[in-house]
Amino acid sequence: MRNLWIFISRYNAFFFFIIFFTIGIVLTLKNNSYQRSITLNSTNELVGDAYKRLNIIKRYLNLGQVNDSLAAENAILKTQLLALTNTDSTKKVLVKDTVYHQQYTIISAMVIKNSIALANNVITINKGSNEGIEVGMPVISPQKGVVGFILDVSPQYATIRSLLNKETSISVNLKKNNAFGSLVWGDGNFDFRKAYVKEIPNHFKVNVGDTIITSGGGYFPKGIEVGKVINTQVSTGDSFMSIEVALFNDFSTLQYVYVVKDKFAQELKTLQTGAKNEQ
């Protein structure tokens, strides 16, 4: 306490200056409307600017939560879009319970690990069996493009066998004429931006710029845009040709994915397994 009094007595002139200066400012603002309005306007501007900067910081810190929310909302919209685009137009059906009759359900997930430089690339996501994810489910990009298939699942996480994997093959079509082929990667090409479509019959005409889509026959919903043809002269066999495709999906910046849950996937898998056993 004694040291405090010594400090105050030593700098008493400074403290008196502060006190009288504050009193002078208060009296000036109280008795002069012009100075009061100028001070209030300046103060409001400073406070407003401070709140603006604080709000920017808060919005930046909340970007992760906002992105998760948007991904979930987009997954719902994607589910509804797939339900509309994969309707069997040969039937006229009155559907009241749209949730019960929809074939596809979309589960959004965040990428927590990704590789693009290996021969067999794998992606890890933050959703697992607790969210209904199962081995073999197809995975697509939120914008355009396919990502791969679910490889392994734990309660909280799952891994994806990426399209950038030599073991991955996806059934696709040429959008303009429905010619079937198989989308593959890594066969002499390890560029994450490109892939090949093989086994296209030679009698189909293919042009640079043609769009490649999923055929609907390999667990992926039909009509998912995969990429555009950039080279039609890769190789030619007796009856089939291969074409080079620029992928729509940029694997180097992948942050979110959509896992596609197909209501009839098990039925299709059982049927295809039976067909293979008879061969």
Backbone bond lengths (Angstrom), bond angles and torsions (degrees), N, CA, C in turn:
res aa  C-N    CA-C-N  psi(-1)  N-CA   C-N-CA  omega(-1)  CA-C   N-CA-C  phi
1 M - - - 1.468 - - 1.532 110.24 -
2 R 1.362 115.09 -40.09 1.468 120.27 -178.91 1.525 110.00 -63.00
3 N 1.342 116.56 -39.34 1.461 120.38 179.36 1.526 111.79 -64.59
4 L 1.344 115.52 -34.72 1.463 119.90 178.20 1.516 111.10 -64.04
5 W 1.348 116.49 -44.70 1.469 119.92 179.30 1.526 111.25 -65.75
6 I 1.309 116.50 -36.55 1.470 119.58 177.24 1.530 110.35 -63.13
7 F 1.362 115.77 -42.16 1.470 120.76 179.91 1.523 110.74 -63.30
8 I 1.361 117.01 -45.34 1.466 121.18 -179.31 1.524 111.01 -63.79
9 S 1.351 117.41 -43.64 1.474 120.78 -178.61 1.526 111.60 -67.04
10 R 1.328 115.73 -32.69 1.459 119.40 -179.94 1.526 111.22 -69.81
11 Y 1.372 117.02 -37.29 1.461 120.66 -177.69 1.526 111.63 -112.26
12 N 1.326 116.86 31.72 1.465 120.19 -176.26 1.523 112.31 -63.67
13 A 1.332 117.70 -32.07 1.466 119.86 179.76 1.535 110.77 -63.50
14 F 1.302 115.21 -40.82 1.464 119.85 179.84 1.528 111.13 -65.28
15 F 1.348 115.83 -43.86 1.468 119.59 -179.47 1.523 111.19 -65.89
16 F 1.353 117.39 -40.08 1.466 120.01 176.66 1.530 110.95 -62.49
17 F 1.339 115.32 -39.12 1.467 119.31 178.51 1.532 110.38 -60.63
18 I 1.325 116.62 -45.29 1.458 120.62 -179.70 1.526 110.92 -62.37
19 I 1.325 116.46 -43.45 1.470 120.51 -178.25 1.523 110.93 -64.05
20 F 1.343 116.17 -49.83 1.470 118.97 -177.94 1.538 111.77 -68.97
21 F 1.331 116.12 -33.86 1.462 119.13 177.66 1.534 110.57 -64.16
22 T 1.324 115.75 -41.68 1.474 120.13 179.10 1.523 110.38 -64.98
23 I 1.363 116.27 -43.41 1.468 119.58 178.48 1.528 110.39 -61.43
24 G 1.363 116.59 -41.12 1.457 120.18 179.07 1.516 112.33 -62.01
25 I 1.332 116.77 -42.70 1.474 121.13 178.89 1.522 110.42 -62.97
26 V 1.328 116.30 -44.71 1.478 120.32 -179.33 1.520 110.94 -62.23
27 L 1.344 117.25 -45.15 1.465 120.57 -179.46 1.525 111.48 -66.02
28 T 1.319 116.36 -37.66 1.462 119.85 179.09 1.530 111.18 -64.07
29 L 1.310 115.48 -45.47 1.468 119.66 -179.05 1.528 111.39 -69.83
30 K 1.309 116.44 -33.04 1.454 120.43 -177.94 1.516 112.54 -72.13
31 N 1.341 117.28 -34.76 1.464 121.68 -173.33 1.523 114.01 -103.92
32 N 1.340 117.77 -1.47 1.469 120.97 179.80 1.533 109.65 -129.88
33 S 1.328 116.44 109.85 1.463 121.38 -174.93 1.532 111.91 -65.44
34 Y 1.340 117.55 -35.68 1.463 120.42 -177.97 1.535 110.89 -65.00
35 Q 1.353 115.26 -51.56 1.461 118.62 178.78 1.535 111.32 -61.13
36 R 1.363 115.88 -36.20 1.466 119.77 -179.98 1.527 110.87 -64.23
37 S 1.347 117.16 -43.87 1.464 120.49 -179.01 1.526 111.68 -67.19
38 I 1.341 116.74 -39.89 1.469 120.24 178.15 1.524 110.54 -62.39
39 T 1.337 116.09 -44.51 1.465 120.35 -179.02 1.523 111.72 -64.49
40 L 1.344 115.58 -43.57 1.475 119.74 -179.72 1.528 110.76 -63.37
41 N 1.337 116.26 -42.68 1.470 119.29 179.50 1.524 111.40 -63.01
42 S 1.327 115.78 -43.36 1.469 119.64 179.35 1.526 111.16 -64.64
43 T 1.341 115.08 -41.50 1.464 119.45 179.58 1.521 111.04 -64.22
44 N 1.334 115.36 -44.78 1.469 119.29 179.03 1.524 111.39 -60.68
45 E 1.329 116.35 -38.03 1.462 120.03 179.88 1.529 111.04 -66.18
46 L 1.344 115.54 -42.97 1.456 119.57 179.09 1.522 111.50 -65.58
47 V 1.337 116.03 -44.61 1.467 120.02 179.75 1.528 110.80 -64.64
48 G 1.336 115.20 -41.94 1.465 119.13 178.72 1.512 112.39 -61.76
49 D 1.335 116.17 -42.00 1.463 120.32 178.35 1.528 111.06 -65.32
50 A 1.337 115.86 -38.04 1.469 119.74 178.62 1.524 110.85 -65.03
51 Y 1.329 116.45 -44.47 1.476 120.30 178.14 1.526 111.50 -63.51
52 K 1.336 115.89 -36.82 1.467 120.44 179.16 1.526 110.36 -62.62
53 R 1.336 115.88 -45.98 1.462 119.76 179.59 1.531 111.31 -66.49
54 L 1.327 116.27 -38.68 1.460 120.30 177.88 1.521 110.78 -63.56
55 N 1.338 115.88 -39.43 1.467 120.29 179.67 1.522 110.99 -65.79
56 I 1.339 116.60 -37.86 1.471 120.71 177.75 1.527 110.13 -62.13
57 I 1.340 115.92 -42.38 1.462 120.38 179.24 1.530 110.51 -64.16
58 K 1.333 116.86 -43.43 1.464 120.62 179.55 1.525 110.90 -62.53
59 R 1.343 116.23 -43.06 1.459 119.85 179.40 1.520 111.20 -63.10
60 Y 1.323 116.99 -38.17 1.468 120.88 178.38 1.528 110.76 -64.84
61 L 1.340 116.25 -43.46 1.453 120.27 -179.54 1.526 112.04 -66.99
62 N 1.337 117.06 -25.14 1.462 121.51 -178.50 1.522 113.23 -94.76
63 L 1.354 117.41 5.76 1.461 119.69 -177.19 1.525 112.26 -60.14
64 G 1.321 117.08 -38.75 1.461 120.22 -179.96 1.509 111.86 -60.37
65 Q 1.354 116.03 -44.84 1.460 120.53 179.46 1.516 111.15 -66.05
66 V 1.339 116.68 -39.87 1.460 120.86 178.72 1.524 110.58 -64.00
67 N 1.335 116.91 -43.33 1.464 120.81 179.46 1.522 111.60 -62.26
68 D 1.341 116.94 -41.42 1.464 120.30 177.34 1.523 110.90 -61.37
69 S 1.333 116.38 -42.23 1.449 120.88 179.65 1.524 111.55 -64.13
70 L 1.342 115.94 -43.70 1.464 120.00 179.38 1.524 111.14 -65.20
71 A 1.331 116.92 -39.06 1.463 120.27 179.10 1.523 110.59 -62.64
72 A 1.344 116.65 -40.69 1.467 120.28 178.84 1.529 110.95 -65.78
73 E 1.329 116.82 -42.17 1.460 120.43 179.05 1.534 110.80 -65.59
74 N 1.335 116.49 -41.15 1.460 119.91 178.46 1.521 111.59 -64.98
75 A 1.335 116.51 -33.35 1.466 119.93 177.64 1.523 110.93 -63.08
76 I 1.337 115.93 -40.14 1.474 119.78 177.73 1.521 110.24 -63.97
77 L 1.340 116.76 -44.58 1.465 120.76 179.14 1.527 111.35 -64.33
78 K 1.344 116.29 -38.24 1.465 120.49 178.96 1.520 110.57 -64.55
79 T 1.323 116.56 -39.36 1.463 120.71 177.02 1.522 110.97 -60.26
80 Q 1.328 115.86 -45.18 1.461 120.34 179.56 1.523 111.28 -65.29
81 L 1.350 116.32 -38.51 1.463 119.97 179.73 1.522 111.32 -65.40
82 L 1.339 116.86 -42.67 1.462 120.38 178.81 1.523 111.16 -64.56
83 A 1.335 115.97 -35.75 1.462 119.31 177.95 1.523 111.16 -63.09
84 L 1.346 116.34 -34.78 1.458 120.46 -179.70 1.520 111.90 -77.97
85 T 1.330 117.32 -42.03 1.470 120.50 -174.10 1.517 112.82 -79.43
86 N 1.339 117.88 -15.44 1.457 120.34 179.89 1.529 112.27 -110.32
87 T 1.334 116.44 27.19 1.458 121.65 176.95 1.523 109.63 -76.09
88 D 1.313 117.09 136.83 1.456 122.01 177.52 1.524 108.32 -75.98
89 S 1.334 116.37 104.89 1.467 121.24 -175.20 1.516 112.97 -73.42
90 T 1.353 118.12 -9.94 1.467 120.23 179.88 1.525 111.74 -80.96
91 K 1.317 117.02 -9.33 1.454 120.67 -179.54 1.518 110.60 -117.14
92 K 1.297 114.87 148.15 1.453 120.61 174.39 1.518 107.30 -111.75
93 V 1.327 115.89 104.71 1.456 120.81 -173.29 1.520 109.56 -123.69
94 L 1.311 116.30 132.94 1.461 121.27 174.56 1.514 108.11 -91.79
95 V 1.331 116.79 110.04 1.462 122.03 -176.52 1.520 109.20 -107.08
96 K 1.312 115.89 121.48 1.459 120.72 177.24 1.529 110.75 -99.20
97 D 1.314 116.76 -45.28 1.461 121.43 179.69 1.520 108.65 -92.00
98 T 1.347 117.16 90.53 1.466 120.90 -174.77 1.520 112.19 -69.61
99 V 1.322 118.23 -28.55 1.460 120.62 178.78 1.528 110.31 -68.36
100 Y 1.324 116.97 -40.27 1.462 121.26 -177.35 1.527 110.93 -69.48
101 H 1.314 118.03 -36.91 1.456 121.76 -172.84 1.528 113.58 -90.12
102 Q 1.318 119.06 -10.71 1.459 118.39 -178.04 1.525 110.21 -72.70
103 Q 1.330 115.76 140.62 1.457 120.60 -176.19 1.516 111.92 -83.01
104 Y 1.327 117.32 -36.62 1.456 120.96 -172.86 1.527 111.94 -114.44
105 T 1.337 114.90 141.45 1.459 122.38 171.73 1.528 107.78 -125.48
106 I 1.326 116.77 135.16 1.458 121.72 -177.57 1.529 110.52 -103.02
107 I 1.328 116.23 131.31 1.460 122.42 176.39 1.525 108.06 -114.92
108 S 1.324 117.11 116.65 1.472 120.00 179.97 1.526 110.16 -81.60
109 A 1.323 116.24 144.65 1.459 121.24 179.67 1.520 109.48 -147.59
110 M 1.325 115.97 153.28 1.460 121.81 179.59 1.529 110.02 -100.25
111 V 1.323 115.60 136.49 1.461 121.33 177.59 1.522 109.00 -76.86
112 I 1.340 117.29 125.02 1.462 120.82 178.74 1.524 111.94 -111.12
113 K 1.330 116.88 -13.36 1.462 121.01 174.20 1.514 108.63 -154.77
114 N 1.333 115.80 138.88 1.463 119.88 -176.50 1.524 109.29 -150.02
115 S 1.319 116.18 141.65 1.465 120.79 174.97 1.522 108.75 -129.57
116 I 1.336 116.25 144.39 1.460 121.07 179.92 1.531 111.93 -133.31
117 A 1.334 117.57 -2.70 1.466 120.67 -172.66 1.522 113.32 -104.96
118 L 1.325 117.95 2.34 1.456 121.40 -178.57 1.525 110.94 -98.09
119 A 1.325 115.73 171.73 1.466 119.48 176.12 1.526 110.93 -77.81
120 N 1.345 116.38 -29.88 1.466 121.74 178.04 1.528 108.28 -128.93
121 N 1.309 115.60 89.31 1.466 120.82 -174.31 1.526 111.32 -83.88
122 V 1.335 114.81 144.68 1.465 122.67 -178.68 1.526 108.63 -130.57
123 I 1.330 115.82 142.56 1.469 122.94 179.34 1.522 108.78 -116.66
124 T 1.328 117.55 139.27 1.468 122.26 176.37 1.525 109.46 -110.80
125 I 1.344 116.05 134.98 1.470 121.30 -179.88 1.529 109.77 -123.07
126 N 1.342 115.54 165.11 1.468 120.81 -172.84 1.525 113.27 -95.37
127 K 1.306 118.04 24.84 1.475 121.91 175.73 1.522 108.23 -129.24
128 G 1.347 115.94 146.08 1.455 120.19 -178.71 1.509 112.84 -140.14
129 S 1.326 115.39 -148.81 1.462 120.68 -175.42 1.529 112.51 -65.13
130 N 1.328 117.22 -25.40 1.470 119.32 176.79 1.526 111.75 -62.82
131 E 1.328 116.66 -23.93 1.468 121.53 179.20 1.529 111.80 -97.76
132 G 1.334 116.62 5.82 1.464 120.17 178.78 1.513 114.66 90.64
133 I 1.325 118.04 10.77 1.463 121.08 -179.09 1.527 109.79 -81.26
134 E 1.334 116.22 136.61 1.454 122.37 -178.18 1.524 110.64 -130.16
135 V 1.329 115.59 158.07 1.462 121.62 178.00 1.526 109.86 -60.91
136 G 1.340 115.54 136.03 1.460 120.85 177.15 1.512 114.94 95.85
137 M 1.340 117.61 -10.71 1.462 119.56 179.48 1.531 110.37 -65.93
138 P 1.329 118.17 139.16 1.465 120.48 176.88 1.523 111.28 -75.03
139 V 1.335 115.40 153.54 1.465 121.76 -178.93 1.523 108.24 -129.82
140 I 1.336 116.09 133.24 1.461 121.49 -179.04 1.520 110.16 -123.28
141 S 1.332 115.28 169.03 1.458 121.71 178.69 1.526 109.66 -88.66
142 P 1.341 118.57 149.01 1.465 120.22 178.00 1.528 113.46 -60.95
143 Q 1.331 117.93 -30.13 1.464 119.90 -179.36 1.528 109.84 -93.99
144 K 1.311 117.23 -84.58 1.450 123.00 177.06 1.519 108.57 -134.85
145 G 1.333 115.33 152.80 1.445 119.25 171.75 1.511 114.44 104.96
146 V 1.341 114.79 161.61 1.459 122.24 177.31 1.523 108.99 -103.51
147 V 1.328 116.00 152.80 1.468 121.68 -177.22 1.520 111.54 -110.51
148 G 1.344 117.82 -43.65 1.458 120.98 -179.91 1.509 112.02 154.93
149 F 1.343 116.13 -152.68 1.464 122.72 -178.72 1.525 109.79 -126.32
150 I 1.338 116.64 148.47 1.457 120.88 175.79 1.531 108.73 -64.97
151 L 1.338 115.54 126.92 1.466 121.55 -175.72 1.522 111.76 -98.17
152 D 1.330 117.59 -52.78 1.466 122.81 178.88 1.527 108.52 -139.33
153 V 1.330 115.14 154.29 1.462 120.55 -175.83 1.524 110.40 -136.19
154 S 1.344 116.12 136.80 1.460 123.12 167.89 1.526 106.68 -120.87
155 P 1.322 118.24 174.86 1.478 117.84 -178.58 1.525 114.34 -56.79
156 Q 1.338 117.87 -37.39 1.462 121.09 -174.26 1.530 114.49 -107.44
157 Y 1.326 117.56 -16.21 1.460 120.88 -173.58 1.525 110.86 -137.53
158 A 1.339 114.23 167.14 1.463 120.54 175.19 1.518 108.63 -151.45
159 T 1.328 115.40 152.92 1.452 120.47 173.84 1.525 109.17 -111.06
160 I 1.331 114.45 150.68 1.465 121.36 -178.34 1.522 108.57 -117.71
161 R 1.330 116.49 129.42 1.459 119.51 168.14 1.513 106.66 -76.93
162 S 1.305 115.26 105.25 1.458 121.64 -172.57 1.523 111.53 -64.98
163 L 1.337 115.26 157.16 1.462 119.68 169.64 1.527 109.22 -57.61
164 L 1.336 116.78 -30.45 1.466 122.07 177.34 1.520 109.35 -80.58
165 N 1.321 115.48 58.62 1.456 123.37 -176.77 1.524 107.66 -147.15
166 K 1.321 117.28 130.61 1.463 120.95 -175.92 1.522 112.80 -63.33
167 E 1.347 116.59 -18.04 1.462 120.35 -179.51 1.532 112.97 -88.14
168 T 1.321 117.17 -6.59 1.465 120.87 -175.51 1.523 111.32 -90.89
169 S 1.321 115.65 133.82 1.461 122.26 175.05 1.524 107.83 -142.17
170 I 1.326 116.84 130.21 1.465 121.77 -175.02 1.531 109.32 -126.74
171 S 1.310 116.49 131.96 1.468 121.75 179.00 1.527 109.90 -74.15
172 V 1.337 116.01 125.61 1.465 121.00 -177.23 1.531 110.82 -133.63
173 N 1.340 114.47 170.00 1.467 123.11 176.86 1.513 110.08 -128.48
174 L 1.319 116.14 153.68 1.453 120.44 159.26 1.521 106.74 -76.42
175 K 1.305 116.79 126.28 1.459 120.35 -173.00 1.528 112.30 -62.97
176 K 1.324 117.46 -35.22 1.465 120.15 -172.77 1.527 113.50 -77.23
177 N 1.353 118.12 -25.47 1.468 118.61 -176.44 1.531 114.00 -137.09
178 N 1.345 117.02 5.21 1.463 122.38 176.44 1.520 114.45 63.84
179 A 1.335 118.26 21.33 1.463 120.76 175.67 1.525 109.71 -66.14
180 F 1.345 116.63 130.58 1.457 121.44 -177.19 1.525 111.88 -84.29
181 G 1.337 115.56 148.94 1.449 122.05 174.04 1.514 109.91 -160.97
182 S 1.327 116.35 178.45 1.466 121.85 179.67 1.516 109.37 -118.10
183 L 1.321 116.49 124.23 1.458 122.13 178.79 1.523 108.91 -84.65
184 V 1.348 116.78 121.45 1.461 121.31 -179.01 1.523 109.24 -134.83
185 W 1.333 115.01 165.79 1.472 121.44 -180.00 1.512 108.73 -142.11
186 G 1.326 116.78 151.94 1.453 120.47 173.34 1.507 115.16 92.63
187 D 1.318 118.35 -2.95 1.461 121.45 178.74 1.530 109.14 -84.89
188 G 1.332 115.99 78.81 1.454 120.63 -176.48 1.517 113.29 81.68
189 N 1.329 116.56 2.29 1.465 121.26 -179.40 1.516 109.04 -137.77
190 F 1.346 117.11 121.27 1.452 120.68 178.99 1.525 110.89 -121.43
191 D 1.323 116.41 28.52 1.457 122.90 175.77 1.525 107.94 -85.27
192 F 1.359 116.97 120.44 1.469 120.03 -176.53 1.524 112.95 -66.79
193 R 1.328 117.04 -9.08 1.471 120.16 -179.99 1.513 113.29 -93.88
194 K 1.346 117.41 -6.13 1.464 120.24 -173.58 1.529 111.12 -132.54
195 A 1.337 114.61 158.24 1.461 121.77 174.31 1.525 107.63 -151.09
196 Y 1.344 116.13 178.03 1.461 121.34 178.56 1.515 110.23 -121.26
197 V 1.316 115.32 147.27 1.460 121.40 168.51 1.521 106.80 -111.61
198 K 1.336 115.59 118.65 1.454 121.44 -177.28 1.519 111.07 -108.01
199 E 1.331 114.17 164.71 1.473 123.49 174.51 1.524 112.33 67.40
200 I 1.337 116.65 30.61 1.464 120.05 171.63 1.537 107.86 -79.80
201 P 1.333 119.56 124.15 1.470 120.81 179.00 1.527 111.73 -57.38
202 N 1.314 116.42 138.45 1.458 121.81 -174.59 1.523 114.18 -63.24
203 H 1.330 117.02 -25.46 1.465 118.00 -174.76 1.533 112.55 -76.48
204 F 1.356 117.82 -8.89 1.462 120.13 176.36 1.529 109.73 -83.25
205 K 1.328 116.52 139.81 1.455 121.44 178.02 1.522 109.15 -89.08
206 V 1.332 115.19 125.30 1.464 121.16 -178.88 1.524 108.64 -121.40
207 N 1.326 116.75 130.97 1.458 122.20 -179.53 1.524 110.74 -118.62
208 V 1.334 116.11 152.61 1.463 120.63 172.93 1.530 108.88 -61.13
209 G 1.323 116.09 133.14 1.467 121.00 -177.95 1.510 113.88 100.09
210 D 1.351 117.83 -11.61 1.463 120.44 177.53 1.528 110.02 -63.96
211 T 1.325 116.39 144.94 1.459 121.94 -177.84 1.525 111.28 -92.34
212 I 1.321 115.70 137.28 1.464 122.73 175.95 1.523 108.26 -103.49
213 I 1.349 116.53 132.86 1.464 121.84 179.05 1.527 110.18 -129.24
214 T 1.319 116.72 162.36 1.461 120.48 175.46 1.519 109.24 -70.58
215 S 1.331 115.65 145.75 1.464 120.58 -174.66 1.518 113.17 -85.58
216 G 1.343 116.62 -19.06 1.461 119.63 -176.21 1.516 112.47 89.19
217 G 1.334 117.02 -0.64 1.457 119.92 -177.31 1.510 114.32 -101.56
218 G 1.315 118.58 -0.57 1.463 120.74 -177.11 1.503 112.36 -125.21
219 Y 1.334 118.18 42.67 1.463 125.85 178.60 1.528 113.66 78.55
220 F 1.346 118.00 -23.92 1.458 119.64 174.21 1.530 109.78 -76.39
221 P 1.325 117.71 144.26 1.476 119.51 173.11 1.527 110.21 -60.12
222 K 1.295 116.64 148.04 1.458 121.23 -179.52 1.532 110.23 -71.15
223 G 1.346 115.59 139.50 1.458 120.49 171.46 1.512 115.74 96.18
224 I 1.352 118.82 3.43 1.462 120.12 176.36 1.528 108.23 -71.29
225 E 1.335 117.43 120.87 1.463 120.79 -178.69 1.535 110.27 -71.16
226 V 1.331 115.28 129.95 1.462 121.97 -174.11 1.527 111.49 -103.94
227 G 1.344 116.99 -45.87 1.457 120.24 -177.49 1.512 111.22 179.34
228 K 1.327 116.06 -173.04 1.467 122.34 179.61 1.526 110.19 -122.12
229 V 1.331 115.68 145.54 1.458 122.03 179.62 1.532 109.19 -68.45
230 I 1.342 116.22 130.81 1.464 120.31 177.73 1.531 111.94 -119.76
231 N 1.332 116.77 -12.46 1.467 120.14 178.78 1.522 108.73 -153.70
232 T 1.309 116.60 121.56 1.471 120.97 -177.68 1.517 112.20 -102.65
233 Q 1.324 117.83 3.37 1.465 120.98 -174.80 1.525 111.50 -119.87
234 V 1.339 116.61 37.34 1.459 119.29 -177.78 1.526 110.44 -67.56
235 S 1.318 116.98 -53.39 1.459 121.09 177.65 1.516 109.04 -161.49
236 T 1.330 116.32 153.15 1.456 121.42 179.85 1.521 109.26 -135.70
237 G 1.337 117.12 126.05 1.449 121.98 176.72 1.512 110.42 -101.98
238 D 1.310 115.39 -159.23 1.459 119.44 -179.49 1.522 111.93 -67.42
239 S 1.336 116.11 -43.31 1.461 119.53 -175.45 1.517 113.77 -127.37
240 F 1.337 117.34 -11.10 1.462 120.18 -174.10 1.527 110.53 -131.06
241 M 1.308 115.27 159.77 1.459 121.37 177.23 1.524 109.94 -133.26
242 S 1.334 115.52 161.96 1.457 122.15 175.26 1.521 108.77 -116.76
243 I 1.320 116.45 143.84 1.462 121.03 179.44 1.527 109.36 -127.71
244 E 1.319 116.20 149.42 1.462 122.02 179.34 1.522 109.86 -94.60
245 V 1.317 115.55 137.28 1.464 121.32 -172.97 1.528 110.25 -126.28
246 A 1.335 116.45 134.19 1.467 122.00 170.31 1.522 107.90 -87.13
247 L 1.314 117.45 120.16 1.466 122.03 -175.24 1.518 111.34 -74.04
248 F 1.331 116.32 140.14 1.461 120.47 175.04 1.523 110.81 -71.38
249 N 1.327 116.61 -32.89 1.453 121.22 -174.75 1.523 110.67 -83.54
250 D 1.341 117.36 126.72 1.463 122.62 177.27 1.527 108.26 -93.77
251 F 1.325 116.54 101.35 1.469 120.90 -176.57 1.523 112.48 -68.75
252 S 1.321 117.93 -20.72 1.466 120.33 -177.78 1.528 112.62 -74.27
253 T 1.323 117.48 -17.61 1.476 120.90 -179.02 1.530 112.12 -120.29
254 L 1.315 117.16 18.90 1.466 121.73 -175.44 1.525 110.51 -69.01
255 Q 1.331 116.99 121.94 1.461 121.75 -179.92 1.525 112.44 -117.80
256 Y 1.323 116.82 -35.73 1.458 121.89 179.17 1.523 109.47 -129.37
257 V 1.322 116.30 150.55 1.465 121.57 176.18 1.523 108.81 -136.63
258 Y 1.334 115.35 163.47 1.463 121.83 175.23 1.524 109.16 -117.49
259 V 1.321 116.27 120.43 1.464 121.36 174.32 1.522 107.64 -88.69
260 V 1.335 116.22 129.55 1.464 121.44 -175.07 1.525 109.81 -99.73
261 K 1.319 115.54 118.64 1.463 121.15 177.32 1.521 108.34 -100.30
262 D 1.335 115.32 113.97 1.462 122.37 -176.76 1.528 108.95 -97.81
263 K 1.306 115.57 122.66 1.461 121.32 -178.39 1.530 112.24 -61.50
264 F 1.344 116.09 -29.82 1.463 120.36 -175.74 1.536 112.08 -107.61
265 A 1.328 117.71 16.53 1.470 120.88 -175.86 1.521 111.64 -62.69
266 Q 1.329 118.02 -43.15 1.455 121.17 -177.49 1.524 110.92 -65.40
267 E 1.315 116.11 -38.59 1.462 120.36 177.67 1.526 111.08 -62.03
268 L 1.339 116.33 -44.49 1.461 121.03 179.30 1.523 110.68 -65.78
269 K 1.334 117.11 -40.81 1.454 121.20 -179.37 1.520 111.04 -63.60
270 T 1.324 117.07 -42.93 1.463 121.37 178.84 1.519 111.20 -62.67
271 L 1.326 116.01 -42.39 1.458 120.85 179.74 1.520 111.36 -63.77
272 Q 1.341 116.86 -45.19 1.464 120.55 -178.98 1.526 111.58 -68.66
273 T 1.332 118.06 -34.90 1.452 121.19 177.29 1.516 110.76 -64.47
274 G 1.344 116.80 -41.31 1.455 121.05 177.77 1.517 112.31 -63.77
275 A 1.332 116.04 -38.05 1.473 120.36 178.78 1.521 110.74 -65.93
276 K 1.335 118.05 -38.51 1.456 121.58 179.72 1.531 110.79 -66.75
277 N 1.325 117.02 -37.63 1.469 120.60 -179.27 1.518 112.64 -66.87
278 E 1.337 116.59 -26.41 1.461 120.31 -179.55 1.522 112.44 -82.30
279 Q 1.357 116.53 -15.26 1.459 119.98 -178.31 1.534 111.80 -77.98
